[in-house]
């Protein structure tokens, strides 16, 4: 590595930036109930997936743009249940996680892992592509390398959600470490130049880097309005002719649900602007809630027609 920055320092910076992004998403769902621990670099030859929480949930994405690696968020059943309850899935009894709890954790994981990937893109200065999120129960016989792959480097960050432990494991390719080291070097050089300028003329040299939170604020999210839902047998849905009418579960004047990346964040009325375009008048905002997905939703058709944002 053509840099004075060590691999450990580069991995620690990368892990901290990614974990910060994950923590901010978690904080949306569990306000005041999220704590982030330290980043630990897994020694060469070490097992980043030691002591997997059997019976819990693993949410993961892989890098798919010519590099090998992944982000994997591991939650014991108690952590997943606390997160699901905070998202509106209800208080469940002990036992296997329910379908509704899995759905809630899946929605949160989708946003967490997307933010984690965006944070990595910011700190290495290059956009990266990821696979669709995979959410699965952790069985006692799971083959971690087979499921999540391997990479030359790995780091792990501990979290607590509502007092329950969980962790983020990052499998990091060599390319990310090299780019992270280069970015740290550039920031150090800029900081040195700014300090020199300030000491020379007595003025403030200014900020030398853009905070990760400001960069994440520039990320586009998918926003849509849902008019209603229904359920149809798959055979009936496949036989629907063009021009068919599908009844939804709401009246025409009922408020519509507003979603950001699959999470309901408020309600409003559908309007038509003077230019003839759809718009939404936001009437109320609420904590993220989870609606159990319908088998075949009329809203899936309607959403594509109303996705103009608010």
ChimeraX attribute file (.defattr): number of C-alpha atoms within 10 A of each C-alpha:
attribute: neighborCount
match mode: 1-to-1
recipient: residues
	/A:1	12
	/A:2	7
	/A:3	12
	/A:4	10
	/A:5	17
	/A:6	13
	/A:7	18
	/A:8	17
	/A:9	15
	/A:10	20
	/A:11	26
	/A:12	22
	/A:13	18
	/A:14	23
	/A:15	26
	/A:16	21
	/A:17	19
	/A:18	27
	/A:19	29
	/A:20	17
	/A:21	23
	/A:22	25
	/A:23	20
	/A:24	16
	/A:25	21
	/A:26	21
	/A:27	14
	/A:28	16
	/A:29	21
	/A:30	21
	/A:31	13
	/A:32	11
	/A:33	17
	/A:34	20
	/A:35	16
	/A:36	18
	/A:37	13
	/A:38	13
	/A:39	20
	/A:40	17
	/A:41	21
	/A:42	19
	/A:43	12
	/A:44	9
	/A:45	9
	/A:46	11
	/A:47	12
	/A:48	20
	/A:49	17
	/A:50	8
	/A:51	7
	/A:52	18
	/A:53	18
	/A:54	17
	/A:55	18
	/A:56	21
	/A:57	27
	/A:58	25
	/A:59	23
	/A:60	26
	/A:61	24
	/A:62	23
	/A:63	19
	/A:64	13
	/A:65	11
	/A:66	8
	/A:67	16
	/A:68	18
	/A:69	24
	/A:70	25
	/A:71	26
	/A:72	24
	/A:73	24
	/A:74	27
	/A:75	29
	/A:76	20
	/A:77	22
	/A:78	21
	/A:79	22
	/A:80	25
	/A:81	30
	/A:82	22
	/A:83	24
	/A:84	29
	/A:85	21
	/A:86	22
	/A:87	22
	/A:88	17
	/A:89	23
	/A:90	14
	/A:91	12
	/A:92	15
	/A:93	9
	/A:94	9
	/A:95	9
	/A:96	13
	/A:97	19
	/A:98	14
	/A:99	11
	/A:100	19
	/A:101	25
	/A:102	20
	/A:103	18
	/A:104	26
	/A:105	26
	/A:106	22
	/A:107	21
	/A:108	25
	/A:109	24
	/A:110	19
	/A:111	21
	/A:112	24
	/A:113	27
	/A:114	20
	/A:115	22
	/A:116	24
	/A:117	23
	/A:118	22
	/A:119	27
	/A:120	22
	/A:121	16
	/A:122	19
	/A:123	23
	/A:124	20
	/A:125	14
	/A:126	11
	/A:127	13
	/A:128	16
	/A:129	15
	/A:130	18
	/A:131	12
	/A:132	13
	/A:133	20
	/A:134	16
	/A:135	21
	/A:136	14
	/A:137	20
	/A:138	21
	/A:139	13
	/A:140	10
	/A:141	7
	/A:142	12
	/A:143	12
	/A:144	15
	/A:145	12
	/A:146	8
	/A:147	10
	/A:148	19
	/A:149	13
	/A:150	18
	/A:151	16
	/A:152	14
	/A:153	23
	/A:154	27
	/A:155	22
	/A:156	26
	/A:157	21
	/A:158	18
	/A:159	24
	/A:160	17
	/A:161	26
	/A:162	18
	/A:163	13
	/A:164	19
	/A:165	18
	/A:166	23
	/A:167	20
	/A:168	23
	/A:169	24
	/A:170	29
	/A:171	22
	/A:172	23
	/A:173	18
	/A:174	16
	/A:175	12
	/A:176	22
	/A:177	25
	/A:178	19
	/A:179	18
	/A:180	24
	/A:181	26
	/A:182	20
	/A:183	17
	/A:184	19
	/A:185	15
	/A:186	14
	/A:187	14
	/A:188	13
	/A:189	13
	/A:190	16
	/A:191	17
	/A:192	14
	/A:193	14
	/A:194	18
	/A:195	16
	/A:196	13
	/A:197	15
	/A:198	14
	/A:199	12
	/A:200	9
	/A:201	9
	/A:202	10
	/A:203	11
	/A:204	11
	/A:205	17
	/A:206	11
	/A:207	10
	/A:208	15
	/A:209	10
	/A:210	10
	/A:211	12
	/A:212	17
	/A:213	13
	/A:214	9
	/A:215	13
	/A:216	15
	/A:217	8
	/A:218	8
	/A:219	11
	/A:220	7
	/A:221	10
	/A:222	11
	/A:223	19
	/A:224	24
	/A:225	29
	/A:226	23
	/A:227	25
	/A:228	21
	/A:229	20
	/A:230	16
	/A:231	15
	/A:232	14
	/A:233	9
	/A:234	10
	/A:235	8
	/A:236	8
	/A:237	14
	/A:238	9
	/A:239	8
	/A:240	11
	/A:241	8
	/A:242	6
	/A:243	6
	/A:244	7
	/A:245	9
	/A:246	16
	/A:247	12
	/A:248	15
	/A:249	13
	/A:250	13
	/A:251	10
	/A:252	11
	/A:253	9
	/A:254	13
	/A:255	21
	/A:256	22
	/A:257	20
	/A:258	25
	/A:259	20
	/A:260	16
	/A:261	14
	/A:262	19
	/A:263	20
	/A:264	21
	/A:265	18
	/A:266	20
	/A:267	21
	/A:268	19
	/A:269	17
	/A:270	22
	/A:271	12
	/A:272	10
	/A:273	10
	/A:274	7
	/A:275	6
	/A:276	8
	/A:277	10
	/A:278	16
	/A:279	18
	/A:280	21
	/A:281	13
	/A:282	16
	/A:283	11
	/A:284	12
	/A:285	12
	/A:286	9
	/A:287	15
	/A:288	22
	/A:289	21
	/A:290	23
	/A:291	14
	/A:292	13
	/A:293	10
	/A:294	13
	/A:295	12
	/A:296	15
	/A:297	18
	/A:298	22
	/A:299	20
	/A:300	15
	/A:301	14
	/A:302	16
	/A:303	17
	/A:304	12
	/A:305	13
	/A:306	19
	/A:307	18
	/A:308	15
	/A:309	14
	/A:310	14
